Amino acid sequence: MAAIFPSIVWLRNDLRLADNPAVQAAFASGAPPLFIYVLDDSGKARAPGGASRWWLHHSLAALAAGLERIGGRLDVLRGDPLQLIPALAAAFGAKHVMWTRRYDAAGIHMDTQIKSALTPRGIAAESFNGQLLYEPWTMKTKTGGPYRVFTPFWRACQALPPPAEPLRAPRRLAAVAWNKQAPARVALDDLALLPTKPDWAGGLCEEWTPGEAGAGKRLLDFLDDAFLHYADERDRPGRLSTSRLSPHLAFGEISPRQIWHAAQHAAAKSAAAAHNVDKFISEIGWREFSYHLLFHNPELAQKNFQTRFDEFPWRAATKDLKAWQQGKTGYPIVDAGLRELWKTGFMHNRVRMIAASFLIKHLMIDWREGERWFWDTLVDADPANNAASWQWVAGSGADAAPFFRVFNPILQGEKFDPEGEYIRRFVPELAKCPSDVIHKPWLAPAKVLQEANIKLGDTYPKPVVDHAKARERALAAFKRLKD
């Protein structure tokens, strides 16, 4: 009987079976697929934050269960992929290794090295676009360079043919027997991805269902409900008005192509949905733009896109940074956002902008401190979105909001959370505060505070900085930068 040589499917940020070109290519090769995940502890790539590690554990568990249901298996390894992938291919006699492309500098470098190691051995290493609608290098300005402004970038994307229909998931698999000569597998629990002492993930467990099935359900629930009033309510953090698909996208449990087509199909069935589809799809566009920026600017999370900000006089203010991280700035909308983040691993996008602006402009703390905090605490921490969004708020990025646009956290709260629903949910010590003062409790009459059981400086902090003075300080610093 002839030996069976499998095709290796190396899964990374594409933890799904449907619409996964690498999976489809493995089937097309005619060899049985061997599904591999490697926890990279080589130190060559940026390590995932705590919230991402929690999500990764549950996403891998869901993928493993999904594979088992159709007869397959997920094998997990730990170590340096540069050593493990060629060793696996050699042990199994594999002629093909497939994976979904990455666009960060460390990922690109490692994938290039692995291809160089496999090719001389007669092993075809094939990479596929399973993460984006459009490859970053294919979108060029009229002068042939990369885009720096979102609107013309997205207009150019929309002028292209629509994305192809999503690929179907395999219905039946045959697990490949493990070769004893291959590197040792590890149990998922042995990766120690989950927090233990203390276990801070209770809120994450309540909020999320990682995995491909969880992603599909969240998409369908969104299209059946919040999608119908998305454009009008997407900036209201007190309401369930957004898709909350970002962590599923970050781990590749769902593809942007699947989302694009599902949204278009929903819009074709309903006038209410059709009203919202362009606005919703444009958010996928911003994700595409962020990856375009990251690909062409590999140090986006470390260096200012606009180099003039290299001279900005950031403050080293450990106490203020800690107050911001803990949601104890004394500005309720900011504090609610940081506490939502700590409890659920997520923060509403409008509030992300408010909270980021406060750190950068009110406290004049380097945007990279915020980027690092989000990287550790967000379940949707993403190398492109996280860095590009922080630089956008800071004014140092591409197509960025100007630095002199300083969000007033009081007015922002009153505009987007007028009744204080969001604040009451995440800052319970203000739950009894009347709506007309909940965004500025330090201005409330003493009697009102007493009736609401609020003691400023005790049960709830006083503002760490005065808005007007902080704004003046930030603008003065920016003026000196321009000069």
N, C-alpha and C positions, 0 to 999 in steps of 0.2 A: 504494500500500500504506500503510495507516495506521501511524503511528508507535507504537512499543511503549514505554510508560512504566512502568518497574519500580516495585515497592514496595521500599523500603530497609529492610533488617533490620540494625539497629545492634547488633552483639554486644559485650558487655562482660564481665560475670561469668556468662555463660551459654554457654560455649563447647562447645555440643553441638547436635545436630540432633533427637534423640529427646526427647519430652516437653518441647518448647520452644514455649510458646504464641505467642511472637512469630513464630516460623517458620511455625506453622500459620496464623496470621492473615494472613501475607503470601500464602500460597497461597489462602486463602479470598477475598482481594481480587480475584483473577482476573488480577493482574499478575505477571510473572516477578520473583522475588526477587533483589535485589542485596545480597549479604552484605558488610558493612563492619565492620572493626575499626579504631578510632582510638586510637593511643597518646597519651594526654593529657599533653602537656608544658606546659600552660598555667600550672601552679603553683597552680591553684585547688583541687586535690584532693590528698590525701596520696599522695606518691609511693610505689610499691611498693618493698619491700626487695630486697636482692640475691637471696635465695633465691626470692622470688616472681617476680622478673624472669627467672630461669633457667627456672622452671616455665612462665611465660607464653610464652616463646619456643617451647618444645617443644609446648605445648598448641595454640598457633596453627598450628604446622607440622602437627600431627596433624589439626586441623580442616580446614586447607587441603587436605590429602591426601584426607580423607574426602569433601569436597565435589567434588574432581576425579573421584573414582571414580564419582560419580553424575551427572557432567556439569556441575557447578557450579563456582564460583570464590570464593575469599575475597580481598577487596581490602583492603589495609592502608594506612592513612594516619597521619600524625603531625602533631600541632598542637593547636589549641584546638577542641574539638567544637562550641562555641558558634558558631564561624565556619564550620567545615567541614561540619557536617550540613546547615544551610540552603543552603549553596553547592552541595552535592551534589544536594539535592532540586531546586534550581533548574536545574542543568545537565542533569539527566536528565528533568525534567518529571514527577517522581514526585508521586503524589497521596497516598501513604501512607508514613509512617515508623514502624516498630515497634521496640520494645525491651523488655527485661526490667527491671522496677523495681529501683531501689536504695533503701537505707534510711538511709544516712549523710547528714549534713546537707549536705555539699558536693555529693554526687551528686543529692540531691533538688533543691537550688537550681539546679544546672546543667540538669537535665531540665525543670524548670519554665520556665526561661528559653528553652530551645530550643522547647518547646511554644508559648510566647508568640510566638516568632519565626516559627514555621511556620503557625500557625492563620490569621493575617490573610492569608496567601498562598493560602489554600484547600487547604492540605496537612494531612491528618488525621494527627496525632501520637498514636499509641496505645501505652500501656504495659501490661504484663502481669505477673502474679505467676508467675515461673518459678523463684523461689529459696526460697520458704517453703511450708509447709503452710497457714499461716494468716496473713493480713495483720495487722500489728501493731496497727492501729487498730480492728480488729474485735473484739479480745479485751478486754473491760471487766469490771471488778468490779461488784458489785451497786450501788455508788454511782456508777458511770459512769466511774471513773478507770482508769488503767493498773495492772497488777499489779506488786507489789513482792516477792512470794514465789512461788517456783517451784511448789510442790505445788498450790495452788489454781489457778494459771495452767494447769498441765498437766491438771489434772482437768477444767477448763472446756473445754480443747481436745479431750480425749477424749470429752466429752459430745456433741460435734458429729458430724455424719455423717462416715463415713470419707472420706479423700481420693479424688478421682476417679481412675479408671484412667489410667496414663500414656499420653501421645499417641505415636503411632508416628512414626518418622523418615520423611522423604520418600524415595522410591525412585529418582526420576529428576528431574533438573533441567536447565535450559537456561541456560548462562552468558549474561549480558547484556554486550554489547559496551561497552567503556569509552568514555565521551564525552570528547573532547579538551578540552572547555571546563570539565570538572570539575577540582577540585583534584588535584594530582599524587599518584599512588600511590608507595609506597616498598617496597623489598624487605624481607622479614622480617629478613635479616641486617643491614640498614642501621639497624635499631632499636637495635643494639648491646646487646641484653638479656643476652647471655652474658658471664660473666667471662673475662678473657683473661690479664692480668698482675697476679697469678697466676691460673691457672685452678684454683679451689678446688672445682669441682663434680664431681670424680670419684666421690665417695661418693654424691652425689645421683643420678648416672647409673646407678650399680649398684643403687640401691634402688628407683627409681621409673620408671614408664612413664606420663608425662602424656598426657592425651587421653581422648576419650570411650570408645574401645575399651579402654584401660588401666583406666579406671574400672569398666567392665562386668566385665572379667575379675577385678579385685580383689574386687568384690562377690560374684561367683559362687564364687571360691576361699574367701572368708570363710564364706559360707553352707554350703559343703560340708565345712568343717573346724572352724575356731575358734568358729563360731557355736554349735556343739553343746555347748561347755563355757564359753561366754562369761561367764555370771553368776558362775561359780566362779573363773575364772582371769583375768578382765579386769584385775585389779590386779597381775598378775605380769609385770613388765617383761622378765624373762628368757625369756618364752615368747611365741610369736606368737598372742596371745589376743584381739586387737582387730581391728577392720575396717580401720583405716588409710585410711579413705575421706575423711578431713577435707580433704586438699588437693584432691581431686577435687570435693568439694562447694564449696570456697572459689572454685574457678574455674568452677563450674557445668558441669563435664563429666558430672555425674550430678545428678539432682534428688532432693530428699528424698522426693518422691512415688514415684519409682522404687524407692528403698531401702525405703520403708514397705511397698509392695506385695510386693516380692521377699521381705522378711522374713516377712510374713504367709503367703505361699504356702509358704515353706520350713517354717514352724511347723505348717502344716496337714498336712504330709507326715510329720512326725517328732515323737515325744514328746520327744526330747532337745532338738530345736529349739524346741518350744513352751515348754519350761521357761525359755528364754532370751529369748524375743521381747520381753516387756514391758520387761525391763532394757535391752535394746539400743535399742528404740524410744524409751525415755525419754532416751537421749543425743541423739536427734534433737530431743526436747522441750527439752533444755537449750539447744540451738542456737536453737530458736524463741524461747525466753525471752530469750536474749541479744539477739536482734534486736528483740524487744519493748522491752527496756530501751534499746537504742541509739536506736530511733525516738523514744521519749519523752524521752530524755536525750542530745541530740546531742553533748555534750562528754564522753561517757563515758570516752574515752581521755585526757582532759586534766584533768578535775576530779573530786574525790571525790564519789561519790553521796551519802554521808553527810558533810555539811559540817563536822561536828565534827572530822574528821580533817585539816582545813585547818591546824590548830594543832599537828599531830604533829611532834615534834622529829627529823626525819630527819637522818641523818649524811651529810655530804659526804665520802665515803671512796673516793677514786679507786682506791687500791691494792686495797682489798677488792673493789670492783666488778670490777676487771680479773681478780682471782683467780677470782671467781665466773664471769665470762664465759668464761674459759679452762679451767674445770674443774680448778682447782688450789686448792680450799678445804681440802683435807685430809680431807674427809668423802666417802668413796668413792661413796655412792649419789648425792650431789649432783654430784660430778665426773663420774660416768658419764653422768648426764643431760645435762649441758652439752656433753660430748664427743660424745654421740650426736647432739645438735642440730647441732653444727658439722660433723660428718661426713655426716649424712644429711638435714639440714634438718627433722628431726622429733624429738620427745621423747615418750616414753610418758606418758599422762595422769597416772597416779599419781605419776610422777617429776616431772612439771611442778609438781604441788602441793607436793611436798617441796622442790624447788629454789626455787620462788617463796617459800615460807614461810621458807626459809633466808635469802634475800636481804633480805626485808622485816623479819623478826623477829630473826634471829641477827645480821645485819649492820646492821639498821635503816636500810637504803637505800630511798629512795622507790620505791614500786611502779611509778612511771612509767618509771624507768630499766629495769626488767625488761621492761615492756611494749614499750619501744622496741627492746630487744635482740631480743626474740622477733619483733617486726614485721620486723626486718631478716634474721633467720636462719631463720625457719620457712617451710617450703613451704606450710603451711596458714594463714599469717597472714591473719587475718580481722578486719575492723573491729569486729564485734560480739563474737565469741567471745574474742578476745585481751583486749580492754579489760574485759569483764564478768568474765572468769576471774581476771585480776590483782586486780581490786577485790574479788572474792569471797575470795581468799586473804588479802588485806590487811585484811579486816574492814570496809572502807570502802564496800562495794558493797551491792546489793540482795540480800536473803536470804543474806547473807554468813556465812562461818564466823567466829565471834567472834575478835577479835584475840588474846585470851588463849589460844586454841588454838594452841600452838606445837609444831609437829612435831619430835619427837626424831629426827634423821636416822639415828642408830644403830639405834633400835628399828624405825623404818620400813623400813630396809634389811633387818634381820633378819626382819621379818614378811613382806615382799613379795618379797624376793630371798634366801631363806634359804641357798641354796647358793652365792650370789655369781655366778650365771651371767651376769647382766646386767653386773655390775662387771667380771668378767674379759674380757668382750667389748669394753668401751669404755675400760677402764683397764688396759691390758695389763701395766703394771709391777707390778700386784697379782695377776697370773694364778696365781702359785704360792703365794699366801697361803692358809693353811688357812681353811675356811669359818667356823670358830668365832671368828676374829679379823679376817676380811676387812672387816667393817664398822667396825672400830675398831683399825686396825693400830698406832696409837701405844700401845696397851695390850698388844701382843704381846710375849712374852719376846724378849730379844736374839737367842737362838739361833734362834727361829722366823723372825725377820726375816732373819737371815743366810742361813738355808737357802732362803728365798724370794727372795734377792737384792734385798732392799728396804733402802734407806738413807734413813730419814726425814730430811726436810730436803734430800735430794739427789735420789734417784730418785723419791721421792714426797713431797709437802709435808706438814709438820706442820699440824694444824688451825689455821686462821686465827683461831679464837675458841673458847673453852671453852663447851660447850653449856649447862651449868648457869648460868654467869655471864651468858651472852648472854640466856638466858631471863629471868633476874632483871632485867636491864637493860631488856628490852623490856616486861615487865609493869609495871615501875616507871614507864616513860614513858607507858604506856597509863593507869595509875592517875592520873597527873597530868592527862592529857587529860580523863578523866572528871570529875575535880574541877573 
